[in-house]
Amino acid sequence: MKSLFKNSVIVILLSGATIYLPSCKEEATPPVVTTSVISDITFTSASTGGVVKDEGGAEVTEMGVCWSTRFPTILDTKTIEGAGSGSFTSIITGLMPGTVYYVRAYAVNSAGTAYGKMQMFTTAIQTAGTVKADFPGGERYGAVSFAVGTKVYLGLGYNSDYLGVRDFWEWDQATNIWTKKADYPGNSVSGAVGFSIGSKGYIGTGNSITGENTNEFWEFDPATNTWTEKASLPLDAARSSAVGFSIGTKGYIGTGTGFSEDDWEGYYYHLNDFWEWDQSTNVWTRKADMEGSGRAEAVGFSIGTKGYIGTGIGWGEESWDGDYLLDFWEWDQATNVWTRKADFEKSGRSGAVGFSIGNKGYLATGRSSGSTFNKDIWEWDQATDVWMKKAHLAGTSRKSAFGVSIGDKGYIGTGYINEYINEFEDGIFFLNDFWEFDPEELNVLPDR
């Protein structure tokens, strides 16, 4: 016979009558657990724990802590510190430097899972970068750069008077000296792309001094300090704020901001087309469009026979100043196929810098939603398709800087930052500092 009352015992008398007596046994409830204070925070680990104060009338079969970069549950990463009641200690490992984490203790019994109060902490992060000689051309943003051999080449952009400039400079890695070279002869002053193939450097597209997009393409020979105009992109491929990189003897330009004169006013739009230039034939060929949405101010680099484009800003469906994008794509030179890879962590980013060192890609600085200017440096591993926050640039946060690599070193410089002055005014500050970044210095994180 089924009892009509919870927590009761059925008694059947000899007469056949049934009575119900209260049971001494209470129904189990979830445990009561508290979360310990976070301590011993390092670059990749932290110490915490908890106390199971009450098992809830049933044996606690599992206890520990769980953590995540959002609201954590036992479906996220967790420790298991045994069973029963009392206090326990947990060492959290495998964390990313400079990242906010949330953690809470948990305990499980037959009635369910209980959690302690959530705690928040931020892992430590290294400051990276060795300051080099300031760029002597003055503060500016929107400059373009490439590297040939052990030299960095930098030019164009807007100076602190908001004037477009076309001067061009060389920095020697061995001597840390800047030398002025022949001025850029094209029409573009900002938003151009740069890359190198062999012993030559190339600059193409961009925005002219009068505001029009260009489709021009120029070659610079460091040996003779001369510029030679090469075949322009098709006229309808004129653009600014695009991405450029090289693979072997081919150069590539894609994405960016285009302009249409379909009506009397004209309008700007974002592009996702992708073009290949052959150094041997001086011919442009359109390749498969990038499968992500059109964008400007994205980052791009190449590793081996693969090219990569990601982040940037799209048209503002969610924000009046544009949607900050975080998707990241790989293009295979052999198959002409785009494949989506792991999204950039945290949030979208525009106006960042990108370059590659070995089989790793790097994304640094730039602006994210909420008008936040950044100085973080992220590493993407081609082999594992994982992003990891590696360090903060020792210099200031910035947007529209330049980034380039030589051998096993990366270089970041110039750009601008919009800083708060008071409730009525923000200040825009242009930069001319120049930093060297060595990933090998970050491979072994020091104790803290």
C-alpha positions in Angstrom: 0.0 0.0 0.0 1.3 3.4 -0.9 1.6 6.0 1.9 -0.4 9.1 1.5 2.0 11.0 3.7 5.7 11.8 3.2 8.2 10.8 5.9 5.7 8.3 7.4 5.8 4.6 8.3 2.9 2.3 7.4 1.6 0.1 10.3 -1.1 -2.6 9.6 -2.9 -3.7 12.8 -4.1 -7.3 13.4 -7.6 -6.0 12.9 -6.7 -5.0 9.3 -6.8 -1.3 10.0 -3.9 0.8 8.7 -2.4 3.8 10.6 0.4 6.1 9.7 3.2 7.0 12.2 5.7 9.9 11.6 9.1 8.7 10.5 12.2 9.8 12.3 14.1 10.0 9.0 14.1 13.4 7.3 14.1 13.9 3.6 17.5 14.8 2.2 18.2 18.4 1.0 21.2 19.8 -1.0 24.3 20.4 1.1 25.4 23.7 2.5 28.8 24.8 1.1 30.9 28.0 1.3 33.7 29.2 -1.0 37.1 30.2 0.4 38.9 33.4 -0.4 41.1 33.3 -3.5 44.8 33.5 -2.8 48.2 32.8 -4.3 47.2 34.2 -7.7 49.8 33.7 -10.4 49.9 34.0 -14.2 48.2 30.7 -14.7 47.0 29.4 -11.3 45.3 30.3 -8.1 44.4 28.7 -4.7 41.0 28.5 -3.2 38.7 25.8 -1.7 35.6 25.6 0.4 33.8 24.2 3.4 30.9 21.7 3.4 29.1 22.9 6.5 26.0 20.6 6.2 25.7 17.4 4.2 21.9 17.9 3.9 20.9 14.6 5.4 22.6 12.5 2.8 26.2 11.7 2.1 28.2 14.2 0.0 29.6 12.2 -2.8 31.7 14.9 -4.5 33.0 18.3 -3.6 35.4 20.8 -5.1 35.4 24.1 -7.0 34.3 25.0 -10.5 35.5 28.0 -12.5 34.9 29.9 -15.8 35.2 33.3 -17.4 31.4 33.5 -16.9 28.9 32.1 -14.3 30.5 28.7 -13.4 28.8 25.4 -12.9 30.0 21.8 -12.5 29.6 21.5 -16.3 32.6 23.9 -16.6 36.2 23.0 -15.5 36.3 21.8 -11.9 38.3 20.1 -9.3 37.2 17.0 -7.3 38.4 17.0 -3.7 36.8 13.8 -2.4 33.6 13.3 -0.4 32.1 14.0 3.0 32.0 17.2 4.9 34.5 19.7 6.3 37.0 22.0 4.6 39.0 21.4 1.4 41.7 23.2 -0.6 41.8 23.4 -4.4 44.6 24.6 -6.7 43.2 25.9 -10.0 45.6 25.5 -12.9 45.7 26.0 -16.7 44.5 29.6 -16.6 45.2 32.3 -19.1 47.3 35.3 -18.0 45.5 38.6 -17.5 42.0 37.1 -17.5 39.0 37.6 -15.2 37.7 34.3 -13.7 34.8 33.4 -11.5 34.9 30.5 -9.1 32.7 28.9 -6.5 32.8 25.8 -4.4 30.2 23.0 -4.9 29.0 19.9 -3.2 26.9 17.0 -4.5 24.5 14.6 -2.6 21.5 12.6 -3.6 19.3 15.7 -3.4 21.3 17.8 -5.8 24.2 20.1 -6.2 24.8 23.2 -4.0 27.1 26.1 -4.7 28.9 28.5 -2.5 29.1 32.3 -3.0 30.9 33.2 -6.3 34.3 34.8 -6.0 36.1 36.8 -8.8 39.8 37.2 -9.5 42.1 38.2 -12.3 45.3 36.3 -13.1 48.5 38.2 -13.3 50.0 39.2 -16.6 53.4 40.1 -17.8 54.4 43.4 -19.3 56.2 42.9 -22.6 58.1 45.0 -24.9 61.5 46.7 -25.2 61.4 50.4 -26.2 63.4 51.2 -29.3 64.2 54.5 -30.9 61.2 56.7 -31.4 59.9 57.1 -34.9 61.5 60.4 -36.0 58.8 61.3 -38.5 56.6 62.5 -35.6 53.4 61.3 -34.0 50.9 59.7 -36.4 48.2 57.1 -36.9 47.1 55.1 -40.0 50.7 54.5 -41.2 51.7 51.5 -43.3 54.7 49.2 -42.8 56.5 46.1 -44.1 59.8 44.4 -43.4 62.5 43.4 -45.8 65.4 41.4 -44.4 66.3 43.0 -41.0 64.8 46.4 -41.8 61.4 47.9 -40.9 59.9 50.3 -43.4 57.2 52.8 -42.3 55.4 55.7 -43.9 52.2 57.6 -44.7 49.5 58.3 -42.2 48.0 61.4 -40.5 50.2 63.5 -38.3 49.2 65.3 -35.1 47.9 68.2 -37.1 45.6 65.8 -38.9 47.5 66.3 -42.2 48.1 63.4 -44.5 51.8 62.7 -45.1 53.8 60.5 -47.5 57.2 60.4 -46.0 58.9 57.1 -45.7 61.5 55.7 -43.3 63.7 52.7 -42.6 64.6 51.3 -39.2 67.7 49.0 -38.9 67.3 46.2 -36.4 71.1 45.9 -35.9 71.7 49.6 -35.2 68.3 50.8 -33.9 68.6 53.8 -36.2 65.9 55.4 -38.4 66.9 56.7 -41.8 64.6 58.8 -44.1 64.1 57.3 -47.5 62.4 58.5 -50.8 58.9 59.7 -50.2 56.0 57.6 -51.3 54.9 58.9 -54.8 51.3 57.6 -54.8 48.1 59.3 -53.9 47.3 57.3 -50.7 48.0 58.9 -47.3 46.3 56.5 -44.9 44.5 53.1 -44.7 46.9 51.5 -47.2 48.3 47.9 -46.9 51.9 46.9 -46.9 53.8 43.6 -47.4 57.1 42.3 -48.8 58.0 39.7 -51.3 61.7 38.7 -51.3 63.8 41.9 -51.4 61.0 44.3 -52.4 58.3 46.0 -50.4 54.8 46.8 -51.6 52.1 49.4 -50.7 48.6 49.5 -52.2 45.1 50.9 -51.9 44.3 53.4 -49.2 42.6 56.7 -48.8 43.8 59.8 -50.7 44.4 63.3 -49.3 41.1 64.4 -50.8 39.2 61.4 -49.3 38.8 59.1 -52.3 39.7 55.4 -52.1 42.6 54.3 -54.3 43.4 51.2 -56.2 47.1 52.0 -56.8 49.9 49.6 -56.1 53.6 50.5 -55.8 56.9 48.6 -55.3 59.8 49.9 -53.2 63.3 48.6 -53.8 65.5 49.2 -50.7 68.7 48.5 -52.7 68.1 51.6 -54.9 65.7 53.6 -52.7 63.3 53.8 -55.7 59.6 53.4 -56.2 58.0 51.7 -59.2 54.3 51.8 -60.0 52.9 48.3 -60.6 49.5 47.2 -62.0 46.6 48.7 -60.1 43.8 46.6 -58.8 40.7 46.8 -60.9 39.0 50.2 -60.6 36.0 48.7 -58.7 38.5 47.2 -56.2 39.6 50.6 -54.9 39.4 50.6 -51.1 40.9 51.7 -47.8 41.4 50.0 -44.4 42.0 46.7 -46.1 44.2 43.7 -45.2 47.4 42.7 -47.0 50.0 39.9 -46.7 52.2 37.8 -48.9 52.6 34.0 -49.4 55.7 33.0 -51.5 55.8 35.2 -54.6 52.2 36.3 -54.4 50.7 39.3 -52.6 47.1 39.5 -51.3 44.7 42.3 -50.6 41.2 41.9 -49.2 38.3 43.3 -47.2 38.3 47.1 -46.4 35.9 50.0 -47.1 34.6 50.6 -50.7 32.7 53.5 -52.1 29.8 53.5 -54.5 28.5 56.4 -56.7 25.2 54.6 -57.5 23.2 57.7 -56.4 23.9 61.4 -56.3 25.4 61.2 -52.8 27.3 57.9 -53.0 27.9 55.7 -50.0 30.6 53.6 -48.3 30.3 49.9 -47.7 32.4 47.1 -46.3 34.0 44.5 -48.5 34.8 40.8 -48.3 36.5 40.2 -51.7 40.0 38.9 -51.9 42.7 39.5 -54.6 46.0 37.9 -55.5 48.9 39.7 -57.2 51.6 37.7 -59.0 55.1 39.2 -58.8 56.3 37.4 -61.9 53.4 38.5 -64.2 52.3 41.8 -62.5 48.7 40.6 -62.8 45.8 40.7 -60.3 43.4 37.8 -60.0 40.2 37.7 -57.9 40.1 34.7 -55.6 37.3 33.3 -53.4 35.6 35.9 -51.4 36.2 35.7 -47.7 33.2 33.9 -46.2 32.8 36.1 -43.2 30.9 39.4 -43.4 32.4 42.5 -45.1 34.7 44.5 -42.8 37.3 47.2 -42.4 40.2 47.6 -40.0 40.7 43.9 -39.7 44.1 42.1 -39.1 45.8 39.7 -41.5 49.0 37.7 -41.7 50.3 34.5 -43.3 51.8 31.3 -41.9 53.3 28.9 -44.5 50.8 28.6 -47.4 47.9 29.8 -45.4 46.6 33.3 -45.0 44.5 34.6 -42.1 42.0 37.5 -41.7 39.9 38.3 -38.6 38.3 40.8 -36.3 37.6 44.3 -37.7 34.5 46.4 -37.8 31.2 45.8 -39.8 28.2 48.0 -40.3 26.4 48.9 -37.1 23.5 46.6 -36.6 24.2 46.6 -32.9 26.0 49.9 -32.4 25.9 53.3 -34.1 29.7 53.3 -34.6 29.8 49.8 -36.1 29.8 46.2 -35.0 33.1 44.9 -33.6 33.8 41.5 -35.1 35.7 38.6 -33.6 35.5 35.9 -36.2 38.8 34.6 -37.7 39.3 32.9 -41.0 42.0 30.8 -42.8 42.5 30.8 -46.5 44.4 27.9 -48.2 46.5 29.0 -51.2 46.4 25.5 -52.6 42.7 25.0 -52.6 41.4 28.6 -52.6 39.0 27.7 -49.7 38.2 29.7 -46.6 37.7 27.9 -43.3 36.5 29.5 -40.1 38.9 29.0 -37.1 38.5 29.7 -33.4 37.0 33.2 -32.8 39.2 35.8 -31.2 38.6 35.7 -27.5 36.5 38.0 -25.4 35.2 40.7 -27.8 35.5 42.1 -31.3 38.4 44.4 -32.2 39.1 47.0 -34.8 42.2 48.8 -35.8 44.5 46.2 -34.1 47.8 45.0 -35.5 48.6 41.5 -36.7 51.8 39.6 -37.6 53.2 36.1 -37.5 56.3 34.6 -35.9 57.0 31.0 -36.8 53.7 29.0 -36.6 52.1 31.5 -34.3 50.0 34.6 -35.2 49.8 37.7 -33.0 47.0 40.2 -32.5 47.6 43.3 -30.4 46.2 46.7 -29.4 43.1 48.1 -31.2 39.8 49.3 -30.1 36.9 47.2 -28.8 33.3 48.0 -28.0 32.6 50.7 -25.4 35.4 52.9 -26.9 38.0 50.8 -25.1 41.6 51.2 -26.3 43.7 48.1 -25.7 47.4 47.2 -25.1 47.0 43.4 -24.8 49.0 41.0 -26.9 47.3 37.7 -28.0 48.9 34.6 -29.5 47.1 32.2 -31.9 48.6 28.7 -32.3 48.1 27.3 -35.8 48.6 23.7 -34.6 45.9 23.9 -31.8 43.7 26.7 -33.1 43.7 28.2 -29.6 44.0 31.9 -28.7 45.9 32.9 -25.5 46.4 36.2 -23.9 50.2 36.5 -23.5 51.0 40.0 -22.2 50.3 43.7 -22.0 52.4 46.0 -24.2 54.7 48.0 -22.0 53.7 51.1 -23.9 50.3 52.7 -23.8 47.0 51.4 -25.3 46.4 52.5 -28.9 44.5 52.0 -32.2 45.6 52.4 -35.8 49.2 51.5 -35.0 51.5 49.4 -37.2 52.7 45.9 -36.5 55.3 43.9 -38.3 57.7 41.0 -37.6 61.4 40.3 -38.4 62.5 36.8 -37.6 61.5 35.9 -34.1 60.7 39.5 -33.0 57.6 41.6 -33.5 57.4 45.4 -33.6 54.5 47.7 -32.7 54.5 51.5 -32.9 52.7 54.8 -33.6 48.9 55.0 -33.5 46.6 57.1 -31.3 44.6 56.9 -28.1 41.4 58.7 -27.0 41.8 59.4 -23.3 39.2 60.9 -20.9 40.1 64.5 -19.8 36.9 65.5 -18.0 33.1 65.0 -18.3 33.0 67.4 -21.2 36.1 66.5 -23.1 38.1 63.6 -24.4 41.6 64.1 -25.7 43.1 62.4 -28.8 46.8 61.8 -28.4 49.0 60.7 -31.3 52.0 58.4 -30.7 55.5 57.9 -32.2 56.9 55.3 -29.8 58.3 52.0 -31.1 58.4 48.7 -29.3 60.1 45.3 -29.8 58.2 42.2 -28.7 60.0 38.9 -28.1 57.6 35.9 -27.5 60.4 33.8 -26.2 60.6 36.0 -23.1 57.0 34.9 -22.2 57.5 31.1 -22.7 58.5 30.6 -19.0 56.2 32.6 -16.8 58.0 33.8 -13.6 56.6 32.9 -10.2 54.6 35.5 -8.4 
